[in-house]
Amino acid sequence: MAKQKSAPYMAPGEQIAGVILFVIYLLVLPLVTGQLFRLAGDLLGVTIRPALQNLIYYYVLFAVTILIFHGFLARTSRHLVENFGGFAKYMGSGLVALYGLNELVFRLTNLLLNNRTNLNNTTISAQISDAPRTTMLIVILLAPFVEEVLFRGLVFGNLKAKSRILAYVVSCALFALMHVWQFAVVQRDVTYFLLMVQYLVPGLVLAWVYDRTGTLWTSIGLHASANALAVWTMI
């Protein structure tokens, strides 16, 4: 089956605003969000619980993402309607590929890295125990939407026009980096960057299903489904 022609993706304004949002999301917010919530709590005279902080954080990102990329989202939604058969096919095959390859890589990296703890998974597990409904809303719906628009829609989609290989490499590397860099900084241990390899397979498969179907809703749906199954194993 030939690759689907991707739907028109980003207008110049969406690209510029998207890059600014992406840099803030990837490099700035992980370092300043906690301080901003503490400042807001002091000004309001209240304590904002971590679960509420996470919910506000992702709702704001969700709203900003829709505001910036509404045109792109409308176009990729029309492409979904036109290619729903491809969407259903690659949702299924993508889920099989994601779990098969990911399980293999996860076991290999655990052996090579002496069972170093993945702090991202540990953090999510703790959040589920503290506020299960809020965390599930974030992990299954809000986070996959924001991450897919940025990493696959913005990064992969725009780089693909220049080089498909470059698009895969850069989008996968940045997706993996996003999940580990702040833990490496906080723990002051660069070996945490080695855990990036555990996120290369998801990044690759999510980009692949978007590439094959031409609609971002395939990668959003696959990402949400994979997260839902992961959460189910943690409950």
Secondary structure, DSSP 8 states (H G I E B T S, - for coil): -----------HHHHHHHHHHHHIIIIIHHHHHHHHHHHHHHHHTS---HHHHHHHHHHHHHHHHHHHHHHHHHHHHHHHHHTHHHHHHHHHHHHHHHHHHHHHHHHHHHHHTTT---HHHHHHHHHHHH-HHHHHHIIIIIHHHHHIIIIIIIIIHHHHTT-HHHHHHHHHHHHHHHHHHHHHHHHT-GGGGGGGHHHHHHHHHHHHHHHHHS-HHHHHHHHHHHHHHHHHHH-
